[in-house]
């Protein structure tokens, strides 16, 4: 299950052909869904918008996690193996981009509240899978002590920062290929443990 607490986070570049969406994290979520489905991992993307929920309920941007908390609570009966809150960061292009074999990739970073040990362990495992094959692709794990990012609701919730505002959609797609294959490996590992 993939959702985006901040669905309007944009990437650079021309609008991607074949999709009726701007280059946002929602588009990245849909592309990740397609890749995972191709790998035999049934995936759904939240169709409701946190931004719309905020507006309809007279909330503020700072209340974004309250919106996606409601979405996630609606989905908890589905017992997902993995739940991803997909974001993009807002830092320099140098910090969010790596070149691997002549191709640019948008780096990933995981954000966790350290109080939710299962979520932290899951993020560490996925991070290790990624850096084992692509050492420069991850910016690592950013641990926080405040905000729960809805990780208190389920031990399988990961907050993933996929690139940043200066990455273009092609760099994001390059990373999605790696991320999808890494998630497949992660899910095999979680089934065995």
C-alpha positions as CSV (number, residue, x, y, z in Angstrom):
1,X,0.0,0.0,0.0
2,X,1.5,3.3,-1.1
3,X,0.3,6.8,-0.1
4,X,1.7,10.3,0.0
5,X,1.2,12.6,3.0
6,X,2.5,15.5,0.8
7,X,1.1,14.6,-2.6
8,X,2.0,17.9,-4.2
9,X,5.7,17.5,-3.8
10,X,7.0,18.0,-7.4
11,X,10.0,16.8,-9.4
12,X,11.7,18.7,-12.3
13,X,11.3,18.1,-16.0
14,X,8.8,17.8,-18.7
15,X,5.5,16.2,-17.9
16,X,5.9,12.4,-18.4
17,X,4.1,11.1,-21.4
18,X,1.4,8.5,-20.9
19,X,0.2,9.8,-17.6
20,X,-2.4,12.3,-16.8
21,X,-0.5,13.7,-13.8
22,X,2.1,16.2,-13.0
23,X,5.6,15.0,-12.0
24,X,4.7,14.6,-8.3
25,X,5.3,11.9,-5.7
26,X,1.9,10.6,-6.7
27,X,3.1,9.9,-10.2
28,X,6.2,8.3,-8.7
29,X,3.9,6.1,-6.5
30,X,2.0,5.0,-9.6
31,X,5.2,4.1,-11.4
32,X,6.4,2.2,-8.4
33,X,3.1,0.4,-8.2
34,X,3.4,-0.6,-11.9
35,X,7.0,-2.0,-11.3
36,X,5.9,-3.9,-8.2
37,X,2.9,-5.4,-10.0
38,X,5.2,-6.5,-12.8
39,X,7.3,-8.3,-10.2
40,X,4.2,-10.1,-8.9
41,X,3.8,-7.9,-5.8
42,X,0.2,-6.8,-5.7
43,X,0.3,-3.1,-4.9
44,X,-2.3,-0.4,-4.5
45,X,-1.9,3.4,-4.4
46,X,-4.1,5.6,-2.3
47,X,-6.5,7.5,-4.6
48,X,-7.6,10.0,-1.9
49,X,-5.6,13.2,-1.6
50,X,-4.2,14.4,1.7
51,X,-4.3,17.9,0.3
52,X,-8.0,17.6,-0.5
53,X,-8.7,16.1,2.9
54,X,-7.0,19.0,4.6
55,X,-9.0,21.5,2.7
56,X,-12.3,19.7,3.2
57,X,-11.7,19.4,6.9
58,X,-10.5,23.0,7.5
59,X,-7.0,21.7,8.6
60,X,-3.6,23.2,7.9
61,X,-0.6,21.8,6.1
62,X,1.0,20.8,9.4
63,X,-2.0,18.5,9.9
64,X,-1.1,16.4,6.8
65,X,-0.3,13.3,8.8
66,X,-3.7,13.5,10.4
67,X,-5.2,13.1,6.9
68,X,-3.1,10.2,5.9
69,X,-3.6,8.6,9.3
70,X,-7.3,8.3,8.4
71,X,-6.5,6.8,5.1
72,X,-4.1,4.3,6.7
73,X,-6.6,3.4,9.4
74,X,-9.1,2.5,6.7
75,X,-6.6,0.1,5.1
76,X,-5.3,-1.7,8.2
77,X,-7.7,-4.6,7.8
78,X,-5.9,-5.5,4.6
79,X,-2.8,-6.7,6.5
80,X,-0.3,-5.3,4.0
81,X,3.3,-6.7,4.1
82,X,4.6,-3.2,3.4
83,X,3.1,0.3,3.7
84,X,5.0,3.2,2.1
85,X,4.5,6.9,2.6
86,X,6.3,8.3,-0.4
87,X,7.9,11.8,-0.2
88,X,10.6,13.8,-1.9
89,X,13.1,15.9,0.0
90,X,13.8,19.6,-0.5
91,X,17.6,19.9,-0.5
92,X,20.3,20.5,-3.0
93,X,20.6,18.3,-6.2
94,X,24.1,17.3,-5.1
95,X,22.6,15.7,-2.0
96,X,19.8,13.8,-3.7
97,X,21.6,12.6,-6.9
98,X,24.1,9.9,-7.6
99,X,25.7,8.7,-10.9
100,X,26.0,5.0,-11.3
101,X,27.6,3.6,-14.5
102,X,26.9,6.9,-16.3
103,X,23.2,7.1,-15.3
104,X,21.8,9.6,-12.8
105,X,19.6,8.3,-10.0
106,X,17.6,10.1,-7.3
107,X,18.8,9.0,-3.9
108,X,16.5,7.5,-1.3
109,X,16.4,8.2,2.4
110,X,14.3,6.6,5.1
111,X,12.8,8.6,8.0
112,X,11.8,6.9,11.2
113,X,10.7,7.6,14.7
114,X,13.2,5.7,16.8
115,X,10.5,4.6,19.2
116,X,9.0,2.2,16.7
117,X,11.7,-0.5,16.6
118,X,10.0,-2.8,14.1
119,X,9.7,0.1,11.6
120,X,13.3,1.0,12.2
121,X,14.5,-2.6,11.6
122,X,12.5,-2.8,8.4
123,X,14.0,0.5,7.1
124,X,17.5,-0.7,8.0
125,X,16.9,-4.0,6.1
126,X,15.7,-2.2,3.0
127,X,18.5,0.3,3.2
128,X,21.0,-2.5,3.5
129,X,19.6,-4.3,0.5
130,X,19.9,-1.1,-1.6
131,X,23.4,-0.2,-0.6
132,X,24.6,-3.7,-1.0
133,X,24.1,-3.4,-4.7
134,X,24.1,0.4,-5.1
135,X,26.3,1.9,-2.3
136,X,25.8,5.5,-3.3
137,X,22.0,5.3,-3.9
138,X,21.0,5.8,-0.2
139,X,21.3,8.8,2.0
140,X,20.7,6.5,4.9
141,X,18.2,6.6,7.7
142,X,17.1,9.8,9.4
143,X,16.0,9.1,12.9
144,X,13.7,11.4,14.7
145,X,12.4,11.5,18.2
146,X,9.2,13.5,17.6
147,X,6.5,12.9,15.1
148,X,5.4,9.4,14.6
149,X,4.7,9.5,10.8
150,X,1.8,7.1,11.4
151,X,4.4,4.4,12.3
152,X,2.6,3.8,15.5
153,X,-0.3,2.3,13.5
154,X,1.6,-0.6,11.9
155,X,5.1,-2.1,12.1
156,X,5.4,-2.2,8.3
157,X,5.1,1.6,7.7
158,X,8.1,3.1,5.9
159,X,8.6,6.8,5.1
160,X,10.7,7.0,2.0
161,X,12.2,10.2,0.7
162,X,12.7,9.5,-3.1
163,X,15.0,12.2,-4.4
164,X,14.4,15.9,-4.0
165,X,12.8,18.9,-5.7
166,X,15.7,19.3,-8.1
167,X,15.6,15.7,-9.4
168,X,13.9,15.1,-12.7
169,X,11.4,12.4,-13.2
170,X,13.8,10.3,-15.3
171,X,16.2,10.1,-12.3
172,X,13.3,9.1,-10.1
173,X,12.2,6.4,-12.5
174,X,15.8,5.0,-12.6
175,X,15.7,4.7,-8.8
176,X,12.2,3.2,-8.8
177,X,13.6,0.2,-10.8
178,X,16.1,-0.4,-8.1
179,X,13.6,0.3,-5.3
180,X,11.1,-2.2,-6.7
181,X,13.6,-5.0,-6.9
182,X,14.9,-4.2,-3.5
183,X,11.4,-4.3,-2.1
184,X,10.9,-7.7,-3.7
185,X,14.0,-8.9,-1.9
186,X,12.9,-7.3,1.4
187,X,9.5,-9.1,1.2
188,X,11.2,-12.4,0.6
189,X,13.4,-11.8,3.7
190,X,10.4,-10.8,5.9
191,X,8.5,-14.0,4.9
192,X,11.5,-16.1,6.0
193,X,11.9,-14.3,9.3
